[in-house]
Amino acid sequence: MKYVLLLVPCVLSLCTPFYNIIEPRLGGFPFFYWSLLLLVPVSALFILAAYKGEAR
């Protein structure tokens, strides 16, 4: 189960056709850029959840 948590952010970042769009914009940035920037803390949360699952 913990390895699936690590796989989710990797798969999300590789699914480029789903988020390779310009609209909606957030602060002037196209969706492509701010979605990848948002994926960084989301990935950290998934890594934290995998770590906590390993510690038990």
Residue pairs with C-beta under 8 A, 6 or more apart in sequence:
1 53
2 49
2 50
2 53
2 54
3 50
5 46
5 47
5 49
5 50
5 53
6 46
6 47
6 50
8 46
9 39
9 42
9 43
9 46
9 47
12 39
12 42
13 36
13 39
13 43
19 31
19 32
19 35
19 36
20 32
21 30
21 31
21 32
22 30
22 31
22 32
23 30
23 31
24 31
25 31
26 34
27 34
29 37
